Amino acid sequence: MNAFRFIPSPRVPYADVTRRLKKIRWGTLSRLGIVSGFPILLWSHTPPRPRGNVVISAGIHGDEPAGVECVLQLLEKRPRWLDHFHLSIFPCLNPWGYEHNSRVNESGLDLNRQWRGACVSEVALARRALGDRQFDFTICLHEDYDATGFYIYELAATGVSRVGPAIVKTVSKFLPIERRAIIEGRRANDGVVTRPMESLRRRRHWPEAILHFMRHTHHSMTSETPTHFPIEKRARAHAETIRVAAARFLTSSRPGSKC
Ligand SMILES: [Zn+2]
């Protein structure tokens, strides 16, 4: 992937992201630190009786704006189902990249390969915020310039997809699905990529989702939208990913339900 690439969507400065976040009248917006002159932010919320504990992360690749837009719209709209969850949301983990339309950070590093250690400032700040907490599921929001359709990576302790096909089915109503049998070198099944545990352990450079899965959760998902579609549809695809995963979790965790 090139560090700088044309994006067919209108872009906004990072200041607009922080301005929209500051307008949200629920939850808590925390500044974790300043990197390359930009604040790294965590938005969190704990309802009175949370039924689940969730991490959502966007914007670690600065040239993938749909995840950031999804998070902003989700917090602005505040659908009722969100209130069932303790939420830890990283709205944009690479603000310098977002501002400069760059996949990498100011030092030229792909932040989504830096999670096995914690030497890079943006990643260290996020890892400190996660602490040693456990979550019911985590979702990282990404985009793919080479994709012809939506797809999702799903890491589950059982090695079997838990919700990926349901997410794909929902998104397919308004966005094409990536149907290739191999996606980014991984075997895929109708837009769902699952990974064996052994291949994760061997990997030297962990993406954020693998850190989540190894240290913080039994269920981690990464949604990938095709960048050459309108940003409204791409943001909606990420939002539907979160909504369907949340609905499935609430159903399966209901007292008396079979998991
Ligand atoms: Zn990405």
Residues whose N, C-alpha, C, O or C-beta is under 5 A from the ligand:
A	BS01	ZN	H61 E64 H142 E143
